[in-house]
Amino acid sequence: MKMHQIPTPTMSQVTMLNDSITTAEFMVSALRDFFDKPLEEAQKLMLSIHRDGDGVCGVYPYEIAIYKAVCVRDKARALRFPLRLMVQEVK
C-alpha cells in the first residue's frame, strides 16, 4: 500500500473590525455562535475590538475561516449591520 502525504492546510485568522453601528450584543452573539467563544471571552473580545478597532476571532484552515466570516457577515447584513471581517493567512 502506497502512503500519500497529506498537505498541511493553510491556516488563516478571522479578524472582526469595529464600526459605530453594529451592536455589542450582536458582536458577542456572533463570537459565541460562530466562533464558539464562552460568554466571558466573547464579552472581553468585543470590548477589545471596540477599544482597539479590531480583534482576532480565531485561526482556522482557510476554507473554514472563509465560511465563518461569510456566515457572520450574512447574518449581520440580514440585521442591517455593516460589520466587516477579514480573513488573512497566518505565516
Jmol script that loads the backbone (N, CA, C; Angstrom):
load data "model"
ATOM      1  N   MET A   1       0.848  -1.171   0.000  1.00  0.00           N
ATOM      2  CA  MET A   1       0.000   0.000   0.000  1.00  0.00           C
ATOM      3  C   MET A   1       0.895   1.236   0.000  1.00  0.00           C
ATOM      4  N   LYS A   2       0.596   2.178  -0.892  1.00  0.00           N
ATOM      5  CA  LYS A   2       1.390   3.390  -1.012  1.00  0.00           C
ATOM      6  C   LYS A   2       0.856   4.459  -0.052  1.00  0.00           C
ATOM      7  N   MET A   3       1.770   5.078   0.682  1.00  0.00           N
ATOM      8  CA  MET A   3       1.391   6.140   1.613  1.00  0.00           C
ATOM      9  C   MET A   3       1.395   7.472   0.873  1.00  0.00           C
ATOM     10  N   HIS A   4       0.365   8.244   1.088  1.00  0.00           N
ATOM     11  CA  HIS A   4       0.280   9.572   0.489  1.00  0.00           C
ATOM     12  C   HIS A   4       0.460  10.608   1.581  1.00  0.00           C
ATOM     13  N   GLN A   5       1.214  11.617   1.251  1.00  0.00           N
ATOM     14  CA  GLN A   5       1.422  12.682   2.210  1.00  0.00           C
ATOM     15  C   GLN A   5       0.285  13.689   2.072  1.00  0.00           C
ATOM     16  N   ILE A   6      -0.386  13.955   3.169  1.00  0.00           N
ATOM     17  CA  ILE A   6      -1.487  14.911   3.170  1.00  0.00           C
ATOM     18  C   ILE A   6      -0.902  16.287   3.452  1.00  0.00           C
ATOM     19  N   PRO A   7      -1.185  17.262   2.586  1.00  0.00           N
ATOM     20  CA  PRO A   7      -0.624  18.593   2.803  1.00  0.00           C
ATOM     21  C   PRO A   7      -1.237  19.264   4.036  1.00  0.00           C
ATOM     22  N   THR A   8      -0.425  20.034   4.719  1.00  0.00           N
ATOM     23  CA  THR A   8      -0.903  20.805   5.855  1.00  0.00           C
ATOM     24  C   THR A   8      -1.773  21.938   5.325  1.00  0.00           C
ATOM     25  N   PRO A   9      -2.969  22.130   5.894  1.00  0.00           N
ATOM     26  CA  PRO A   9      -3.831  23.192   5.380  1.00  0.00           C
ATOM     27  C   PRO A   9      -3.255  24.575   5.686  1.00  0.00           C
ATOM     28  N   THR A  10      -3.549  25.512   4.803  1.00  0.00           N
ATOM     29  CA  THR A  10      -3.168  26.900   5.038  1.00  0.00           C
ATOM     30  C   THR A  10      -4.039  27.429   6.166  1.00  0.00           C
ATOM     31  N   MET A  11      -3.408  27.971   7.194  1.00  0.00           N
ATOM     32  CA  MET A  11      -4.158  28.495   8.329  1.00  0.00           C
ATOM     33  C   MET A  11      -4.394  29.992   8.129  1.00  0.00           C
ATOM     34  N   SER A  12      -5.590  30.425   8.508  1.00  0.00           N
ATOM     35  CA  SER A  12      -5.976  31.822   8.329  1.00  0.00           C
ATOM     36  C   SER A  12      -6.679  32.313   9.580  1.00  0.00           C
ATOM     37  N   GLN A  13      -6.454  33.589   9.893  1.00  0.00           N
ATOM     38  CA  GLN A  13      -7.134  34.172  11.042  1.00  0.00           C
ATOM     39  C   GLN A  13      -8.309  35.015  10.562  1.00  0.00           C
ATOM     40  N   VAL A  14      -9.373  34.983  11.350  1.00  0.00           N
ATOM     41  CA  VAL A  14     -10.545  35.807  11.087  1.00  0.00           C
ATOM     42  C   VAL A  14     -10.484  36.977  12.054  1.00  0.00           C
ATOM     43  N   THR A  15     -10.501  38.188  11.512  1.00  0.00           N
ATOM     44  CA  THR A  15     -10.442  39.406  12.308  1.00  0.00           C
ATOM     45  C   THR A  15     -11.750  40.164  12.153  1.00  0.00           C
ATOM     46  N   MET A  16     -12.347  40.567  13.274  1.00  0.00           N
ATOM     47  CA  MET A  16     -13.570  41.359  13.270  1.00  0.00           C
ATOM     48  C   MET A  16     -13.185  42.825  13.427  1.00  0.00           C
ATOM     49  N   LEU A  17     -13.784  43.690  12.590  1.00  0.00           N
ATOM     50  CA  LEU A  17     -13.483  45.116  12.604  1.00  0.00           C
ATOM     51  C   LEU A  17     -14.607  45.884  13.289  1.00  0.00           C
ATOM     52  N   ASN A  18     -14.242  46.862  14.089  1.00  0.00           N
ATOM     53  CA  ASN A  18     -15.223  47.675  14.795  1.00  0.00           C
ATOM     54  C   ASN A  18     -15.899  48.647  13.833  1.00  0.00           C
ATOM     55  N   ASP A  19     -17.136  48.982  14.126  1.00  0.00           N
ATOM     56  CA  ASP A  19     -17.834  50.065  13.433  1.00  0.00           C
ATOM     57  C   ASP A  19     -18.758  50.725  14.450  1.00  0.00           C
ATOM     58  N   SER A  20     -19.349  51.837  14.081  1.00  0.00           N
ATOM     59  CA  SER A  20     -20.158  52.598  15.037  1.00  0.00           C
ATOM     60  C   SER A  20     -21.633  52.192  15.034  1.00  0.00           C
ATOM     61  N   ILE A  21     -22.005  51.202  14.228  1.00  0.00           N
ATOM     62  CA  ILE A  21     -23.422  50.839  14.104  1.00  0.00           C
ATOM     63  C   ILE A  21     -23.729  49.456  14.672  1.00  0.00           C
ATOM     64  N   THR A  22     -22.878  48.480  14.418  1.00  0.00           N
ATOM     65  CA  THR A  22     -23.127  47.111  14.889  1.00  0.00           C
ATOM     66  C   THR A  22     -23.158  47.101  16.414  1.00  0.00           C
ATOM     67  N   THR A  23     -24.187  46.487  16.977  1.00  0.00           N
ATOM     68  CA  THR A  23     -24.340  46.495  18.431  1.00  0.00           C
ATOM     69  C   THR A  23     -23.370  45.529  19.113  1.00  0.00           C
ATOM     70  N   ALA A  24     -23.063  45.863  20.354  1.00  0.00           N
ATOM     71  CA  ALA A  24     -22.219  44.994  21.174  1.00  0.00           C
ATOM     72  C   ALA A  24     -22.887  43.631  21.340  1.00  0.00           C
ATOM     73  N   GLU A  25     -24.202  43.633  21.489  1.00  0.00           N
ATOM     74  CA  GLU A  25     -24.940  42.383  21.666  1.00  0.00           C
ATOM     75  C   GLU A  25     -24.778  41.465  20.454  1.00  0.00           C
ATOM     76  N   PHE A  26     -24.847  42.053  19.243  1.00  0.00           N
ATOM     77  CA  PHE A  26     -24.681  41.231  18.049  1.00  0.00           C
ATOM     78  C   PHE A  26     -23.265  40.671  17.981  1.00  0.00           C
ATOM     79  N   MET A  27     -22.274  41.502  18.284  1.00  0.00           N
ATOM     80  CA  MET A  27     -20.883  41.044  18.226  1.00  0.00           C
ATOM     81  C   MET A  27     -20.655  39.881  19.189  1.00  0.00           C
ATOM     82  N   VAL A  28     -21.150  40.014  20.411  1.00  0.00           N
ATOM     83  CA  VAL A  28     -21.000  38.942  21.405  1.00  0.00           C
ATOM     84  C   VAL A  28     -21.715  37.683  20.920  1.00  0.00           C
ATOM     85  N   SER A  29     -22.911  37.854  20.395  1.00  0.00           N
ATOM     86  CA  SER A  29     -23.669  36.711  19.877  1.00  0.00           C
ATOM     87  C   SER A  29     -22.918  36.012  18.745  1.00  0.00           C
ATOM     88  N   ALA A  30     -22.365  36.784  17.816  1.00  0.00           N
ATOM     89  CA  ALA A  30     -21.615  36.208  16.689  1.00  0.00           C
ATOM     90  C   ALA A  30     -20.372  35.473  17.185  1.00  0.00           C
ATOM     91  N   LEU A  31     -19.670  36.056  18.136  1.00  0.00           N
ATOM     92  CA  LEU A  31     -18.469  35.414  18.681  1.00  0.00           C
ATOM     93  C   LEU A  31     -18.818  34.096  19.369  1.00  0.00           C
ATOM     94  N   ARG A  32     -19.956  34.050  20.022  1.00  0.00           N
ATOM     95  CA  ARG A  32     -20.383  32.817  20.692  1.00  0.00           C
ATOM     96  C   ARG A  32     -20.895  31.786  19.690  1.00  0.00           C
ATOM     97  N   ASP A  33     -21.755  32.230  18.774  1.00  0.00           N
ATOM     98  CA  ASP A  33     -22.432  31.299  17.865  1.00  0.00           C
ATOM     99  C   ASP A  33     -21.526  30.754  16.764  1.00  0.00           C
ATOM    100  N   PHE A  34     -20.653  31.589  16.226  1.00  0.00           N
ATOM    101  CA  PHE A  34     -19.854  31.185  15.070  1.00  0.00           C
ATOM    102  C   PHE A  34     -18.407  30.842  15.407  1.00  0.00           C
ATOM    103  N   PHE A  35     -17.911  31.379  16.531  1.00  0.00           N
ATOM    104  CA  PHE A  35     -16.513  31.140  16.894  1.00  0.00           C
ATOM    105  C   PHE A  35     -16.384  30.378  18.212  1.00  0.00           C
ATOM    106  N   ASP A  36     -17.516  29.918  18.736  1.00  0.00           N
ATOM    107  CA  ASP A  36     -17.556  29.061  19.931  1.00  0.00           C
ATOM    108  C   ASP A  36     -16.863  29.664  21.149  1.00  0.00           C
ATOM    109  N   LYS A  37     -16.981  30.991  21.294  1.00  0.00           N
ATOM    110  CA  LYS A  37     -16.381  31.652  22.454  1.00  0.00           C
ATOM    111  C   LYS A  37     -17.341  31.562  23.638  1.00  0.00           C
ATOM    112  N   PRO A  38     -16.837  31.251  24.833  1.00  0.00           N
ATOM    113  CA  PRO A  38     -17.682  31.330  26.027  1.00  0.00           C
ATOM    114  C   PRO A  38     -18.101  32.791  26.250  1.00  0.00           C
ATOM    115  N   LEU A  39     -19.189  33.004  26.961  1.00  0.00           N
ATOM    116  CA  LEU A  39     -19.744  34.347  27.154  1.00  0.00           C
ATOM    117  C   LEU A  39     -18.702  35.349  27.628  1.00  0.00           C
ATOM    118  N   GLU A  40     -17.972  35.008  28.672  1.00  0.00           N
ATOM    119  CA  GLU A  40     -16.997  35.943  29.234  1.00  0.00           C
ATOM    120  C   GLU A  40     -15.914  36.307  28.218  1.00  0.00           C
ATOM    121  N   GLU A  41     -15.412  35.323  27.501  1.00  0.00           N
ATOM    122  CA  GLU A  41     -14.381  35.574  26.492  1.00  0.00           C
ATOM    123  C   GLU A  41     -14.938  36.423  25.349  1.00  0.00           C
ATOM    124  N   ALA A  42     -16.174  36.146  24.942  1.00  0.00           N
ATOM    125  CA  ALA A  42     -16.809  36.923  23.870  1.00  0.00           C
ATOM    126  C   ALA A  42     -16.981  38.380  24.291  1.00  0.00           C
ATOM    127  N   GLN A  43     -17.374  38.604  25.529  1.00  0.00           N
ATOM    128  CA  GLN A  43     -17.546  39.974  26.024  1.00  0.00           C
ATOM    129  C   GLN A  43     -16.209  40.714  26.071  1.00  0.00           C
ATOM    130  N   LYS A  44     -15.171  40.046  26.547  1.00  0.00           N
ATOM    131  CA  LYS A  44     -13.844  40.672  26.602  1.00  0.00           C
ATOM    132  C   LYS A  44     -13.328  40.988  25.207  1.00  0.00           C
ATOM    133  N   LEU A  45     -13.514  40.070  24.265  1.00  0.00           N
ATOM    134  CA  LEU A  45     -13.058  40.295  22.896  1.00  0.00           C
ATOM    135  C   LEU A  45     -13.838  41.428  22.250  1.00  0.00           C
ATOM    136  N   MET A  46     -15.141  41.498  22.485  1.00  0.00           N
ATOM    137  CA  MET A  46     -15.957  42.585  21.946  1.00  0.00           C
ATOM    138  C   MET A  46     -15.452  43.928  22.459  1.00  0.00           C
ATOM    139  N   LEU A  47     -15.149  44.020  23.746  1.00  0.00           N
ATOM    140  CA  LEU A  47     -14.628  45.270  24.314  1.00  0.00           C
ATOM    141  C   LEU A  47     -13.271  45.617  23.711  1.00  0.00           C
ATOM    142  N   SER A  48     -12.442  44.619  23.503  1.00  0.00           N
ATOM    143  CA  SER A  48     -11.136  44.829  22.881  1.00  0.00           C
ATOM    144  C   SER A  48     -11.290  45.331  21.446  1.00  0.00           C
ATOM    145  N   ILE A  49     -12.220  44.755  20.692  1.00  0.00           N
ATOM    146  CA  ILE A  49     -12.476  45.193  19.317  1.00  0.00           C
ATOM    147  C   ILE A  49     -12.962  46.636  19.321  1.00  0.00           C
ATOM    148  N   HIS A  50     -13.846  46.964  20.249  1.00  0.00           N
ATOM    149  CA  HIS A  50     -14.359  48.337  20.355  1.00  0.00           C
ATOM    150  C   HIS A  50     -13.229  49.314  20.684  1.00  0.00           C
ATOM    151  N   ARG A  51     -12.355  48.925  21.600  1.00  0.00           N
ATOM    152  CA  ARG A  51     -11.261  49.794  22.047  1.00  0.00           C
ATOM    153  C   ARG A  51     -10.152  49.914  20.998  1.00  0.00           C
ATOM    154  N   ASP A  52      -9.759  48.781  20.404  1.00  0.00           N
ATOM    155  CA  ASP A  52      -8.593  48.753  19.515  1.00  0.00           C
ATOM    156  C   ASP A  52      -8.931  48.858  18.027  1.00  0.00           C
ATOM    157  N   GLY A  53     -10.201  48.695  17.683  1.00  0.00           N
ATOM    158  CA  GLY A  53     -10.600  48.795  16.282  1.00  0.00           C
ATOM    159  C   GLY A  53     -10.746  47.465  15.577  1.00  0.00           C
ATOM    160  N   ASP A  54     -10.128  46.415  16.122  1.00  0.00           N
ATOM    161  CA  ASP A  54     -10.279  45.074  15.546  1.00  0.00           C
ATOM    162  C   ASP A  54      -9.803  44.036  16.548  1.00  0.00           C
ATOM    163  N   GLY A  55     -10.108  42.790  16.248  1.00  0.00           N
ATOM    164  CA  GLY A  55      -9.680  41.699  17.113  1.00  0.00           C
ATOM    165  C   GLY A  55      -9.788  40.371  16.395  1.00  0.00           C
ATOM    166  N   VAL A  56      -8.887  39.468  16.729  1.00  0.00           N
ATOM    167  CA  VAL A  56      -8.848  38.148  16.096  1.00  0.00           C
ATOM    168  C   VAL A  56      -9.876  37.233  16.762  1.00  0.00           C
ATOM    169  N   CYS A  57     -10.780  36.706  15.948  1.00  0.00           N
ATOM    170  CA  CYS A  57     -11.829  35.796  16.425  1.00  0.00           C
ATOM    171  C   CYS A  57     -11.323  34.373  16.547  1.00  0.00           C
ATOM    172  N   GLY A  58     -10.343  34.011  15.720  1.00  0.00           N
ATOM    173  CA  GLY A  58      -9.806  32.661  15.754  1.00  0.00           C
ATOM    174  C   GLY A  58      -8.952  32.370  14.538  1.00  0.00           C
ATOM    175  N   VAL A  59      -8.244  31.249  14.592  1.00  0.00           N
ATOM    176  CA  VAL A  59      -7.391  30.795  13.488  1.00  0.00           C
ATOM    177  C   VAL A  59      -7.900  29.421  13.061  1.00  0.00           C
ATOM    178  N   TYR A  60      -8.137  29.283  11.748  1.00  0.00           N
ATOM    179  CA  TYR A  60      -8.755  28.079  11.198  1.00  0.00           C
ATOM    180  C   TYR A  60      -8.123  27.749   9.852  1.00  0.00           C
ATOM    181  N   PRO A  61      -8.327  26.525   9.368  1.00  0.00           N
ATOM    182  CA  PRO A  61      -7.962  26.259   7.974  1.00  0.00           C
ATOM    183  C   PRO A  61      -8.709  27.262   7.081  1.00  0.00           C
ATOM    184  N   TYR A  62      -8.083  27.656   5.973  1.00  0.00           N
ATOM    185  CA  TYR A  62      -8.596  28.733   5.119  1.00  0.00           C
ATOM    186  C   TYR A  62     -10.079  28.592   4.785  1.00  0.00           C
ATOM    187  N   GLU A  63     -10.511  27.431   4.329  1.00  0.00           N
ATOM    188  CA  GLU A  63     -11.904  27.250   3.912  1.00  0.00           C
ATOM    189  C   GLU A  63     -12.872  27.455   5.072  1.00  0.00           C
ATOM    190  N   ILE A  64     -12.493  27.014   6.247  1.00  0.00           N
ATOM    191  CA  ILE A  64     -13.346  27.186   7.426  1.00  0.00           C
ATOM    192  C   ILE A  64     -13.374  28.651   7.840  1.00  0.00           C
ATOM    193  N   ALA A  65     -12.232  29.325   7.782  1.00  0.00           N
ATOM    194  CA  ALA A  65     -12.174  30.748   8.119  1.00  0.00           C
ATOM    195  C   ALA A  65     -13.090  31.552   7.203  1.00  0.00           C
ATOM    196  N   ILE A  66     -13.027  31.277   5.904  1.00  0.00           N
ATOM    197  CA  ILE A  66     -13.893  31.969   4.944  1.00  0.00           C
ATOM    198  C   ILE A  66     -15.360  31.688   5.256  1.00  0.00           C
ATOM    199  N   TYR A  67     -15.682  30.435   5.504  1.00  0.00           N
ATOM    200  CA  TYR A  67     -17.064  30.051   5.794  1.00  0.00           C
ATOM    201  C   TYR A  67     -17.595  30.797   7.019  1.00  0.00           C
ATOM    202  N   LYS A  68     -16.818  30.826   8.097  1.00  0.00           N
ATOM    203  CA  LYS A  68     -17.249  31.505   9.313  1.00  0.00           C
ATOM    204  C   LYS A  68     -17.434  33.001   9.064  1.00  0.00           C
ATOM    205  N   ALA A  69     -16.491  33.621   8.370  1.00  0.00           N
ATOM    206  CA  ALA A  69     -16.584  35.057   8.088  1.00  0.00           C
ATOM    207  C   ALA A  69     -17.823  35.370   7.250  1.00  0.00           C
ATOM    208  N   VAL A  70     -18.097  34.565   6.242  1.00  0.00           N
ATOM    209  CA  VAL A  70     -19.266  34.785   5.378  1.00  0.00           C
ATOM    210  C   VAL A  70     -20.560  34.593   6.168  1.00  0.00           C
ATOM    211  N   CYS A  71     -20.615  33.592   7.023  1.00  0.00           N
ATOM    212  CA  CYS A  71     -21.818  33.363   7.833  1.00  0.00           C
ATOM    213  C   CYS A  71     -22.107  34.553   8.745  1.00  0.00           C
ATOM    214  N   VAL A  72     -21.077  35.070   9.407  1.00  0.00           N
ATOM    215  CA  VAL A  72     -21.259  36.224  10.291  1.00  0.00           C
ATOM    216  C   VAL A  72     -21.675  37.439   9.472  1.00  0.00           C
ATOM    217  N   ARG A  73     -20.999  37.670   8.351  1.00  0.00           N
ATOM    218  CA  ARG A  73     -21.331  38.815   7.502  1.00  0.00           C
ATOM    219  C   ARG A  73     -22.779  38.737   7.028  1.00  0.00           C
ATOM    220  N   ASP A  74     -23.201  37.572   6.584  1.00  0.00           N
ATOM    221  CA  ASP A  74     -24.572  37.413   6.088  1.00  0.00           C
ATOM    222  C   ASP A  74     -25.600  37.663   7.183  1.00  0.00           C
ATOM    223  N   LYS A  75     -25.330  37.167   8.388  1.00  0.00           N
ATOM    224  CA  LYS A  75     -26.257  37.409   9.499  1.00  0.00           C
ATOM    225  C   LYS A  75     -26.287  38.896   9.843  1.00  0.00           C
ATOM    226  N   ALA A  76     -25.123  39.537   9.834  1.00  0.00           N
ATOM    227  CA  ALA A  76     -25.062  40.976  10.111  1.00  0.00           C
ATOM    228  C   ALA A  76     -25.855  41.756   9.064  1.00  0.00           C
ATOM    229  N   ARG A  77     -25.683  41.415   7.806  1.00  0.00           N
ATOM    230  CA  ARG A  77     -26.398  42.116   6.726  1.00  0.00           C
ATOM    231  C   ARG A  77     -27.907  41.934   6.858  1.00  0.00           C
ATOM    232  N   ALA A  78     -28.326  40.740   7.247  1.00  0.00           N
ATOM    233  CA  ALA A  78     -29.756  40.476   7.425  1.00  0.00           C
ATOM    234  C   ALA A  78     -30.353  41.388   8.496  1.00  0.00           C
ATOM    235  N   LEU A  79     -29.525  41.781   9.456  1.00  0.00           N
ATOM    236  CA  LEU A  79     -29.965  42.682  10.530  1.00  0.00           C
ATOM    237  C   LEU A  79     -29.579  44.135  10.252  1.00  0.00           C
ATOM    238  N   ARG A  80     -29.075  44.381   9.053  1.00  0.00           N
ATOM    239  CA  ARG A  80     -28.678  45.720   8.589  1.00  0.00           C
ATOM    240  C   ARG A  80     -27.500  46.314   9.366  1.00  0.00           C
ATOM    241  N   PHE A  81     -26.585  45.447   9.801  1.00  0.00           N
ATOM    242  CA  PHE A  81     -25.347  45.896  10.429  1.00  0.00           C
ATOM    243  C   PHE A  81     -24.235  45.859   9.384  1.00  0.00           C
ATOM    244  N   PRO A  82     -23.354  46.863   9.391  1.00  0.00           N
ATOM    245  CA  PRO A  82     -22.256  46.905   8.406  1.00  0.00           C
ATOM    246  C   PRO A  82     -20.993  46.176   8.860  1.00  0.00           C
ATOM    247  N   LEU A  83     -21.119  45.258   9.790  1.00  0.00           N
ATOM    248  CA  LEU A  83     -19.957  44.561  10.358  1.00  0.00           C
ATOM    249  C   LEU A  83     -19.083  43.965   9.262  1.00  0.00           C
ATOM    250  N   ARG A  84     -17.769  44.172   9.403  1.00  0.00           N
ATOM    251  CA  ARG A  84     -16.810  43.619   8.436  1.00  0.00           C
ATOM    252  C   ARG A  84     -15.869  42.660   9.148  1.00  0.00           C
ATOM    253  N   LEU A  85     -15.464  41.640   8.409  1.00  0.00           N
ATOM    254  CA  LEU A  85     -14.480  40.678   8.896  1.00  0.00           C
ATOM    255  C   LEU A  85     -13.424  40.492   7.825  1.00  0.00           C
ATOM    256  N   MET A  86     -12.198  40.248   8.253  1.00  0.00           N
ATOM    257  CA  MET A  86     -11.095  39.982   7.325  1.00  0.00           C
ATOM    258  C   MET A  86     -10.592  38.568   7.570  1.00  0.00           C
ATOM    259  N   VAL A  87     -10.178  37.912   6.504  1.00  0.00           N
ATOM    260  CA  VAL A  87      -9.533  36.606   6.605  1.00  0.00           C
ATOM    261  C   VAL A  87      -8.130  36.773   6.038  1.00  0.00           C
ATOM    262  N   GLN A  88      -7.132  36.490   6.872  1.00  0.00           N
ATOM    263  CA  GLN A  88      -5.732  36.663   6.473  1.00  0.00           C
ATOM    264  C   GLN A  88      -4.943  35.402   6.774  1.00  0.00           C
ATOM    265  N   GLU A  89      -4.080  35.042   5.839  1.00  0.00           N
ATOM    266  CA  GLU A  89      -3.224  33.877   6.027  1.00  0.00           C
ATOM    267  C   GLU A  89      -2.265  34.121   7.185  1.00  0.00           C
ATOM    268  N   VAL A  90      -2.092  33.104   8.016  1.00  0.00           N
ATOM    269  CA  VAL A  90      -1.145  33.158   9.126  1.00  0.00           C
ATOM    270  C   VAL A  90       0.138  32.523   8.637  1.00  0.00           C
ATOM    271  N   LYS A  91       1.237  33.247   8.763  1.00  0.00           N
ATOM    272  CA  LYS A  91       2.522  32.726   8.277  1.00  0.00           C
ATOM    273  C   LYS A  91       3.393  32.291   9.424  1.00  0.00           C
TER     274      LYS A  91
END
end "model"
wireframe off; spacefill off
backbone 0.3
color backbone group
